[in-house]
């Protein structure tokens, strides 16, 4: 009995020493990384005489820009060896309408559903669905698009492209938004 207690105490002491030196942290580590999504603009469809006529049009996916994610530029990963990545998942993307002109009521009502795909432009593999929101809630100036839980470790290199695909109709006037993509990175 005494031997088991002594062994357990010894193991705790050894793990504490390794952890205090940073060694255990280097072996098993998980970190959250938030990547800012720069200001995007979805162009409004102004040539029509009234906004009601816009509802007959379909939103073109090219009207919502893609954004590049470069993990090496993120402060949370400074000094970490990205070759040790074991899993990378997108937890969620938060989008918020910004720069609303006085008297305007911009929101995400022009969008019915949103899908976000990740792609490494340097390889031939197909892009991967990493987040989806269907339906998009009405009258919201901020939305959260949950991740699909898919591991994108094989896509993550120096940088990769996240492409937004949406169903809906063009907004009556320009809608500007910013966001943040929240990732979970696990190292071995």
FENHU-V509144 format. One record per residue. N is the residue number from 1. RES is the residue in three letters. PHI is phi in whole degrees, -180 to 180 (none if undefined). PSI is psi in degrees with one decimal (* if undefined). BURIAL is # if it has 9 or more other C-alpha atoms within 8 Angstrom, else .. Layout:
# FENHU-V509144
n=N res=RES phi=PHI psi=PSI burial=BURIAL
n=N res=RES phi=PHI psi=PSI burial=BURIAL
This chain:
# FENHU-V509144
n=1 res=UNK phi=none psi=-45.3 burial=.
n=2 res=UNK phi=-61 psi=-36.6 burial=.
n=3 res=UNK phi=-62 psi=-42.5 burial=.
n=4 res=UNK phi=-64 psi=-42.8 burial=.
n=5 res=UNK phi=-64 psi=-44.1 burial=.
n=6 res=UNK phi=-64 psi=-39.0 burial=.
n=7 res=UNK phi=-65 psi=-43.2 burial=.
n=8 res=UNK phi=-63 psi=-42.9 burial=.
n=9 res=UNK phi=-64 psi=-41.9 burial=.
n=10 res=UNK phi=-62 psi=-41.8 burial=.
n=11 res=UNK phi=-63 psi=-42.2 burial=.
n=12 res=UNK phi=-62 psi=-42.6 burial=.
n=13 res=UNK phi=-64 psi=-44.5 burial=.
n=14 res=UNK phi=-63 psi=-46.7 burial=.
n=15 res=UNK phi=-63 psi=-37.9 burial=#
n=16 res=UNK phi=-64 psi=-41.3 burial=.
n=17 res=UNK phi=-64 psi=-44.1 burial=.
n=18 res=UNK phi=-62 psi=-45.7 burial=#
n=19 res=UNK phi=-64 psi=-39.8 burial=#
n=20 res=UNK phi=-67 psi=-25.3 burial=.
n=21 res=UNK phi=-88 psi=-4.8 burial=.
n=22 res=UNK phi=90 psi=-5.4 burial=.
n=23 res=UNK phi=-65 psi=-44.1 burial=#
n=24 res=UNK phi=-67 psi=-36.9 burial=#
n=25 res=UNK phi=-62 psi=-35.8 burial=.
n=26 res=UNK phi=-71 psi=-26.6 burial=.
n=27 res=UNK phi=-82 psi=-47.0 burial=.
n=28 res=UNK phi=-126 psi=113.3 burial=#
n=29 res=UNK phi=-146 psi=142.9 burial=#
n=30 res=UNK phi=-134 psi=140.1 burial=.
n=31 res=UNK phi=-145 psi=149.2 burial=.
n=32 res=UNK phi=-95 psi=138.6 burial=#
n=33 res=UNK phi=-130 psi=123.3 burial=#
n=34 res=UNK phi=-104 psi=121.9 burial=.
n=35 res=UNK phi=-110 psi=121.7 burial=#
n=36 res=UNK phi=-69 psi=140.0 burial=.
n=37 res=UNK phi=-104 psi=114.8 burial=#
n=38 res=UNK phi=-61 psi=162.9 burial=.
n=39 res=UNK phi=-53 psi=127.2 burial=.
n=40 res=UNK phi=-117 psi=153.0 burial=#
n=41 res=UNK phi=-128 psi=127.8 burial=#
n=42 res=UNK phi=-99 psi=114.6 burial=#
n=43 res=UNK phi=-67 psi=136.3 burial=#
n=44 res=UNK phi=-76 psi=162.3 burial=#
n=45 res=UNK phi=-107 psi=87.2 burial=#
n=46 res=UNK phi=-89 psi=-13.8 burial=.
n=47 res=UNK phi=-68 psi=-14.3 burial=.
n=48 res=UNK phi=-81 psi=152.6 burial=.
n=49 res=UNK phi=-67 psi=-27.4 burial=.
n=50 res=UNK phi=-144 psi=159.5 burial=.
n=51 res=UNK phi=-68 psi=-28.1 burial=.
n=52 res=UNK phi=-60 psi=-32.9 burial=.
n=53 res=UNK phi=-68 psi=-22.3 burial=#
n=54 res=UNK phi=-65 psi=-28.9 burial=#
n=55 res=UNK phi=-62 psi=-17.0 burial=#
n=56 res=UNK phi=-83 psi=-13.0 burial=.
n=57 res=UNK phi=-92 psi=158.0 burial=.
n=58 res=UNK phi=-105 psi=142.0 burial=#
n=59 res=UNK phi=-70 psi=129.3 burial=#
n=60 res=UNK phi=-89 psi=130.7 burial=#
n=61 res=UNK phi=-63 psi=-23.0 burial=#
n=62 res=UNK phi=-69 psi=-15.9 burial=.
n=63 res=UNK phi=-75 psi=-15.9 burial=.
n=64 res=UNK phi=-109 psi=118.7 burial=#
n=65 res=UNK phi=-72 psi=156.1 burial=#
n=66 res=UNK phi=-84 psi=163.7 burial=.
n=67 res=UNK phi=-137 psi=150.7 burial=#
n=68 res=UNK phi=-99 psi=137.2 burial=.
n=69 res=UNK phi=-114 psi=125.3 burial=#
n=70 res=UNK phi=-124 psi=100.3 burial=#
n=71 res=UNK phi=-63 psi=-29.5 burial=.
n=72 res=UNK phi=-65 psi=-18.9 burial=.
n=73 res=UNK phi=-89 psi=-5.4 burial=.
n=74 res=UNK phi=-84 psi=132.2 burial=#
n=75 res=UNK phi=-59 psi=-35.5 burial=.
n=76 res=UNK phi=-62 psi=-22.3 burial=.
n=77 res=UNK phi=-105 psi=8.4 burial=#
n=78 res=UNK phi=-58 psi=125.1 burial=.
n=79 res=UNK phi=83 psi=-1.1 burial=.
n=80 res=UNK phi=-89 psi=148.5 burial=.
n=81 res=UNK phi=-90 psi=104.1 burial=.
n=82 res=UNK phi=-69 psi=-13.5 burial=.
n=83 res=UNK phi=-71 psi=-13.3 burial=.
n=84 res=UNK phi=-90 psi=9.3 burial=.
n=85 res=UNK phi=-62 psi=132.6 burial=#
n=86 res=UNK phi=-105 psi=-42.4 burial=#
n=87 res=UNK phi=-144 psi=143.6 burial=#
n=88 res=UNK phi=-135 psi=123.3 burial=#
n=89 res=UNK phi=-132 psi=148.9 burial=#
n=90 res=UNK phi=-91 psi=116.5 burial=#
n=91 res=UNK phi=-73 psi=-48.3 burial=#
n=92 res=UNK phi=-169 psi=161.8 burial=#
n=93 res=UNK phi=-123 psi=130.9 burial=#
n=94 res=UNK phi=-108 psi=127.2 burial=#
n=95 res=UNK phi=-120 psi=139.7 burial=#
n=96 res=UNK phi=-136 psi=129.3 burial=#
n=97 res=UNK phi=-68 psi=134.1 burial=#
n=98 res=UNK phi=-132 psi=169.5 burial=.
n=99 res=UNK phi=54 psi=49.1 burial=.
n=100 res=UNK phi=-83 psi=122.3 burial=#
n=101 res=UNK phi=-62 psi=150.9 burial=.
n=102 res=UNK phi=-56 psi=134.4 burial=.
n=103 res=UNK phi=85 psi=-4.6 burial=.
n=104 res=UNK phi=-98 psi=159.6 burial=.
n=105 res=UNK phi=-132 psi=60.4 burial=.
n=106 res=UNK phi=-68 psi=138.2 burial=.
n=107 res=UNK phi=-154 psi=-170.7 burial=#
n=108 res=UNK phi=-94 psi=20.8 burial=#
n=109 res=UNK phi=-65 psi=-17.9 burial=#
n=110 res=UNK phi=-76 psi=-10.3 burial=#
n=111 res=UNK phi=-108 psi=130.5 burial=#
n=112 res=UNK phi=-93 psi=-39.4 burial=#
n=113 res=UNK phi=-150 psi=153.5 burial=#
n=114 res=UNK phi=-134 psi=135.7 burial=#
n=115 res=UNK phi=-128 psi=139.8 burial=#
n=116 res=UNK phi=-123 psi=129.3 burial=#
n=117 res=UNK phi=-115 psi=143.4 burial=#
n=118 res=UNK phi=-109 psi=141.7 burial=#
n=119 res=UNK phi=-150 psi=136.7 burial=#
n=120 res=UNK phi=-94 psi=112.0 burial=#
n=121 res=UNK phi=-66 psi=-11.5 burial=.
n=122 res=UNK phi=-91 psi=1.5 burial=.
n=123 res=UNK phi=-131 psi=174.1 burial=.
n=124 res=UNK phi=-98 psi=1.7 burial=.
n=125 res=UNK phi=-69 psi=151.0 burial=.
n=126 res=UNK phi=-70 psi=155.1 burial=.
n=127 res=UNK phi=-66 psi=160.8 burial=.
n=128 res=UNK phi=-123 psi=134.8 burial=.
n=129 res=UNK phi=-72 psi=118.2 burial=#
n=130 res=UNK phi=-113 psi=-16.0 burial=#
n=131 res=UNK phi=-158 psi=148.9 burial=#
n=132 res=UNK phi=-156 psi=139.6 burial=#
n=133 res=UNK phi=-135 psi=113.7 burial=#
n=134 res=UNK phi=-150 psi=111.0 burial=.
n=135 res=UNK phi=-88 psi=162.3 burial=.
n=136 res=UNK phi=-79 psi=127.6 burial=#
n=137 res=UNK phi=-62 psi=147.6 burial=.
n=138 res=UNK phi=-81 psi=155.5 burial=.
n=139 res=UNK phi=59 psi=33.9 burial=.
n=140 res=UNK phi=-109 psi=134.2 burial=#
n=141 res=UNK phi=-97 psi=-8.6 burial=#
n=142 res=UNK phi=-138 psi=131.3 burial=#
n=143 res=UNK phi=-130 psi=154.3 burial=#
n=144 res=UNK phi=-119 psi=123.2 burial=#
n=145 res=UNK phi=-104 psi=109.6 burial=#
n=146 res=UNK phi=-71 psi=146.2 burial=#
n=147 res=UNK phi=-73 psi=159.1 burial=#
n=148 res=UNK phi=-88 psi=-9.4 burial=#
n=149 res=UNK phi=85 psi=1.6 burial=.
n=150 res=UNK phi=-72 psi=139.5 burial=#
n=151 res=UNK phi=-80 psi=121.9 burial=.
n=152 res=UNK phi=-112 psi=24.3 burial=#
n=153 res=UNK phi=-54 psi=-39.1 burial=#
n=154 res=UNK phi=-72 psi=-17.4 burial=.
n=155 res=UNK phi=-89 psi=-31.1 burial=#
n=156 res=UNK phi=-70 psi=117.3 burial=#
n=157 res=UNK phi=-128 psi=-140.8 burial=.
n=158 res=UNK phi=-61 psi=-41.4 burial=.
n=159 res=UNK phi=-155 psi=160.1 burial=#
n=160 res=UNK phi=-146 psi=165.8 burial=#
n=161 res=UNK phi=-103 psi=134.4 burial=#
n=162 res=UNK phi=-110 psi=120.2 burial=#
n=163 res=UNK phi=-109 psi=132.2 burial=#
n=164 res=UNK phi=-97 psi=128.8 burial=#
n=165 res=UNK phi=-121 psi=131.2 burial=#
n=166 res=UNK phi=-137 psi=147.2 burial=#
n=167 res=UNK phi=-107 psi=141.5 burial=#
n=168 res=UNK phi=158 psi=-147.5 burial=#
n=169 res=UNK phi=-137 psi=157.0 burial=#
n=170 res=UNK phi=-63 psi=146.8 burial=#
n=171 res=UNK phi=-70 psi=160.5 burial=#
n=172 res=UNK phi=-66 psi=-37.0 burial=#
n=173 res=UNK phi=-135 psi=172.1 burial=.
n=174 res=UNK phi=-56 psi=136.6 burial=#
n=175 res=UNK phi=-118 psi=127.7 burial=#
n=176 res=UNK phi=-109 psi=138.7 burial=#
n=177 res=UNK phi=-145 psi=158.4 burial=#
n=178 res=UNK phi=-128 psi=169.7 burial=#
n=179 res=UNK phi=-165 psi=-175.3 burial=#
n=180 res=UNK phi=-145 psi=136.2 burial=#
n=181 res=UNK phi=-104 psi=124.7 burial=#
n=182 res=UNK phi=-106 psi=116.0 burial=#
n=183 res=UNK phi=-110 psi=153.3 burial=#
n=184 res=UNK phi=-115 psi=123.1 burial=#
n=185 res=UNK phi=-116 psi=129.0 burial=#
n=186 res=UNK phi=-115 psi=132.2 burial=#
n=187 res=UNK phi=-110 psi=152.2 burial=#
n=188 res=UNK phi=-108 psi=* burial=.
